[in-house]
Amino acid sequence: MRDNTFLKKIACSLSSFILDHKGKLTESHIKNSDLPGFLKKYLSSNPDIQNELLELVLLSQDKPNRFANTQLAKVVADFLTHAMPYLLVKLPSNFILLSDSDKESIIEALDLKSNLKSYLADLFTHRTKQMVLADVAFLLKKIGADFIQVRVQMASEANSDLKTEIYKTLQKQYPNALITFQVERKLIGGMRVIADGKMYDFSWTQKIKNLVKLI
């Protein structure tokens, strides 16, 4: 994602869609397209597509731009902070080590339907979760997004359902957060949340320390 491929794919998706319909976009065209949901949302809001698309192209070419001030930047940031981490939560911790057939089955279960499916599948298959999340953070900074990082540390790898529940709860509390999960064996059990420079410790290790203070 640091090579601007993601930005270029967004730009190509939008420009191709507009050209295919000769600039005459209807709600039906948008709804029935294979564009990802965040781009459908963007197009349905009647934005200044031509100028904003130009700013995106300039950004993807690392040229001076004003993309950060566009409506398109906001929906891209929303996708990167919400949809991408949520998809990664659905992947097992050892995903990168699985066989190609197992990876394919898991990705199919994600039910990706947009024209970004192949790109995301290739990204998840060849890069670790940590690498993808680092790329996402880099890209968010590049597009000028206002976000915070929230890290959830757990004593062991939790199942997808539990992480999804924690993810959704934290997302409500921190709507502009990039939420990541880490395994921290020293915690013994429970979890610790580090958000916007503050730590909330719900681990057994902390409980033990508190009990020791009372003895």
C-alpha positions, 0 to 999 in steps of 0.5 A: 500500500505504500507504493500508491497501488491502493490510491491508483486503484481507487482512481482507476475504479472511479474514472472507469465507472464515470467513462463507462456511463459517460458521466451520467450517473444514476442511483441505479448505476451506482447501486448495481456497480461492482464499486466498493461500498465506500465509493458508492456512498461517495458517488451518491452524495453528488460530490465534485467528482472531477476536481476531487479525482484530479487531486487523488491522481496528483496524490497517487503520483506524489505531486502537490495536491489538496486531496486531504480537503476533499470528500473523497479523502473522508470516505477513503479514510473511513474505509481504511480505519473501519473496513480494513481492520475489521477484515483483518480481525476475521483472519486467523493469527497464523493466516500468513502461514496457511496453505494457499488453498486454506487462505483462499477458503478463508478469503472467500468466507469474507464475502468480498464482492467489489472490484477491490476483491482481487487486490485485497486478497493478494494483499492479505495473502502476501503480507502479515497483519502487522505489515498491512496495518502499518501500511494502513497507518502510513496511508492514513497519514498520507491522505491527511486523515485525523485518526488515533491508534488503539491497541488491544493487548491480550494474553493469547490469541482470541477467536474471531468472534471475541475480537469482533465484539471487542472491535465493534465496542471500541469503534463506537467509543473511538469512531476515528480509531485504527484498532489493532490487536496484539498478543502480550504473553506477560499479561497472563490473562485478560486484556489491556487497551492503549488508546490515544496515549492512555492505558486501560488495564484489565489484565490478570497481571494488573489484578494480581499487582493490585491484590499484592498491594493490599497484603 
